[in-house]
Amino acid sequence: MHGMSLASLIRLLALAALWGGSFLFMRVAVPHLGAIPTAVGRGLFSTLGLGTALAIMGYRPRLGRYLWPLLLLGVINSGIPFLMYALAAQVLPSGYSAIFNATTPLVATVVGALVFAEGITPARVVAVLLGICGVAVLAQAGPLEISTAVLGGMAACFVATVCYAFSSFLTLNLAGANAPVDMRAAVFISQLGALLVLLPALLLHFVWHPQAVAELQAAPLLAWGNVALLGLFSTALAYVLYFRLIADEGPQKALTVTFIVPVFAVLWGWALLDESLTVAHAIGGGLIALSLWVVLRPKAR
């Protein structure tokens, strides 16, 4: 295991800040727009933002036989998780969704060992356990009363983490350093795949809840602004950074970003929503930092 480069470390922190903000954006938008319209709006803004950027750069992807695998990757990597986290945002505070998201490296370690023949090193096990302890301390910083709805939100978060774990290995095969597809094309087509699977869900939502159309029309500009920020920055820009991290550092190191996301979610909540910071936040953040050091430190020769 080699140490992470400075450029990758900067991308890791920027990605954590963007994904930490995503839970706040969803928490603001979902009560006004609903879970499914928020997820669709996220995919729409992300796809339009990436498509516009590629058009300005004059980039025309040639995908051939990789089009369908990349669309499927988008369903697993974005479509299902977008919907799951939007559903969770109806009942869970933003920090809690981020904390559950931080279990992704643990899930990825299990998935990698069982499905992708990845080795489990002692250092990786120690790092995952430290990270889990850190997010557990953060969870205790704001106790939440358990109910059927809350358990449903937790289950939705878990489904999203399993999707992220699988997709990280699939991304490495399709858009890694030695993969046959350009990373820019992989990001754009995967977001298009997410949008294509979410649009039928939106149509069904309108059929089952006809009043939803009027609710969207009456939604405040603040809600739509949060969806735009969610799609353009916490999704389009974030996935460009994420795919590059996977290509440069591999899935396991890239997924350590999820340990830092709760820290940024708490900091954004403190800065923007006047939420309090406690000693538990400091201890949890310290354990998370230690887990990252275990994973990212250079291996002794």
N, C-alpha and C positions, 0 to 999 in steps of 0.2 A: 504494500500500500504506500503510495507516495503522498506528500502533502499537497493540499489544494493550492493552485496558483492564486496570486493576488487578484487577477482579473476575475477568476471564478468566484473567489470569496466576495468580491464587490457585487457580482451578479447575484450571489446567494442572498446577501443582505437586502439588496434592492427587491428581489423576488419576495422575500419574507415580508417586507414593508407593503408591497402591492397586495399580496394575498391576505395579510393581516387587515388591510383596509376593506377587502372584499366582504368580510363578514359584517362590517358596519354598514356598507352600502346596501347589502341585502336586508339588514335589520330595519333600515329606513324605508326601503322601497316596498318590501313584501306586504306590510299592513295596508298600503294604499292600492297596490296593483294586484296582489295575489301571488302565490308561489309560481304557478306555471307561466303567467305573463312575464314575471320577473326573469325566470330562467330563459324564456324565449328572447326577451329583450337583450339579455346578456349575450346570448349567442349571435343575435342579429348585429348588435353594435361591434362585437368582436370580429365577425366575418367581414362587415363593411369596412371597418378600420384597416384590417390586414389587406383586404382586396384593394383598397385605395392606395395603400402604401406600396404594394407590389406594382400596381399600374403606374404610379409616379416613377418608380425605379425602372420601368420598362421591362419588368421580369415576366416571362411567359413560361410557366412550368410545363415540362413534358413528362407525364407520369406513366403513360402506357398501362402495363398490368398492375401498377402499384396504386391506381386510383381507388379501387374498392377496398384494399387493405387499409388505406389511409382514412377513408370515410368510416370504416368500422372502428378504427383507432379513435376517431373523434367521438363516436357514440360512447365508447368505454371511458375515454380520457376526459371528456367534457360534457356530453349530452346528459348521461345519467347522473354524474356528480352535480352538475348545475341544478338539476331538478331536485335531487336529494337535499342539498344544502339550502335551497330556497324553501322546501317543505319544512326543514328543521328550523329555519329562521322564524317560522310562525310561532314556535313555542320555546325555543332556546335563546338565551342571551348570546350575543355575538362571540364573546369570549369562550363560551362553552363549545360552540361549534368549532372554533379554532383549536380548542384543547383536544376534542375528539379527532380532528384532522391530524393532530400531532402523533397519533398512534400509527400513522401510515408506514413509517420505517419498520415497526414491529411486524405489521401485516406483510410488508414487502419481504422481510427476512424469511418469514414462513413460506410465502408464495414462491420466493426465489429458490428455496431449498426443496420444496415439494414438486414444483412444476418446471423450473428452469435450471435445475441442477447447480444452483449457486452454493458455494461453500459458506458455512457459518463459522466465523472465527470467534475466539474468546473476546477479542476487543469489540467486535460488533455486538455481541450479546451484552457486554458491560455497558456499551454506549446506549443501546436501546433501553436497558433497565434504568439507567440514569435519566434518560429523557422521559421515560414514563413516570418516574418519581417526581421529576420537575413539573410535568403537567398535572400530576395528581395534587401537588402542593398548590398550584395555581387554581385548580378546581375547588379546593377547600377554602380559597380566599373569598369565594362568593357562593355560599350554599344555596342549592336549588331544591325546592320541594318536589319529590318524585310523584308523578301521576302517569296515567295511561298516555296522555298526550306527550309528556316529556320523554317517556320511554320510546314512543314512536319516533320522536325527533332524534333520539340517540341511535335508534336502529337505522334511520335514514343516513346519519353521519357514517355509521359503520359500513353501509353499502357503498358509500362514496369512497371510503378509504380502500376497500377491496378493489374497486375499479381503478383507483390511482396506482395501487400496487401492481396490478396486472399490466396496466398501460405503460408504466415506466420501463418494463422489460421489452414490451412490444415496440416502444419508441426507439429504444437502443438498436433494435434490429432493422427498423425502417428508416431512421433518420440519425443514426449514430455517426461517429467519426468515419467509419469505413462502410457506411450503408449506401445503397444505390440512389437514394432520393435526397434532393436538396432540402435543407432544414426549413427554408422559407416556404417551399411548397408543402412540406409536411404539416407545418403549423396552420397554414391557410386551409388546406383540404380537410384537416381534422376538425377545424372549427365549422366548416361547411357541413361536415357529417353530423356534428352535434346539432346544428340548426335544422337539418333535414329530419332528424328524429324527434325534435322538440315541437316542430310545427303541427304534426298530427295531434300531439297531446293538447296543443292550444285549441285546435278546432273542436276536439271532444269536450274541452273545458267550456267553450262557448255554447255547445249543444246542451250540456248538462246544467250550465248556469247562464241562462240568457241575460241575466242582469249584469253579468261581468263586463259586457261591452259598455254599458252606461257608467259603470264604476271606473273603467279605464279613462273614459272621456272626462270624468269629474276629478280624476287624480291630480294632485297639485304638481306644479313644475318641479318642486324639490324631489319628488319621487322619480320622475323621469330623468332628472339630472343625475341622481344616484345610479340609475340603471346605465346611463351613458358612461359614467366614470367606471362602473363595474365592468362593462364590456370593453371599453377602449384601453384602460390602464390595468385593471386587476385581472384582465383576461388576455387581450391581444398582446400587449407589451409583456405581460407576465409569462405567457407561454413561449414567446420568442426567447426570453431569458432561460426558461426552464428547459426547453429542448436543447439549447446550447450547452447548458450545464450537464445534461445527460450525455451529450456527445463528447464533452471534454472530460468529464469526471466519472461517468457511469451512473446507473440508477440508484445504487445504495447511497452514494455521497450526495447526489442531487436531492434525494428524498429527505435528507437531514434538514432541509429548509423547513419542513413542517414542524420541527421542534421549535424553531424561532418564531413562527407565525403567531402563536399565542402571546408571546412577549409583545410583538408589535400591535396585536389586537387590543391588549391591555393598555399600551401606551397611547394608541389612537383614541380609545375610550376615555382615558384621562385627559388628553389634550382637547378633544372635540366634544365630549359628552359630560365633562366634569365628573367622571367616575373616579373613585378614590384609589390611591396606591397604598399597599400595606407591606408589612415585613414579609408576609407569605409570598407576595409577588417577587420580592427581592430574592428570597430563598429559592423559589421555583425557577426564576430566571438564572440563578447561579448554577443550579443542577443541570439545567438545559445547556448552559455554556460549557460546563464540564463534559457533558456527553458529546457535544460537538468537537471539543478538543481531542477526545479519545478517537473519534472517527477521522478527523481531518489532520491530525499531527503527522509529520513525516515519520516513516518507519525507520527504526534504528538499523544501521547496516551490520 
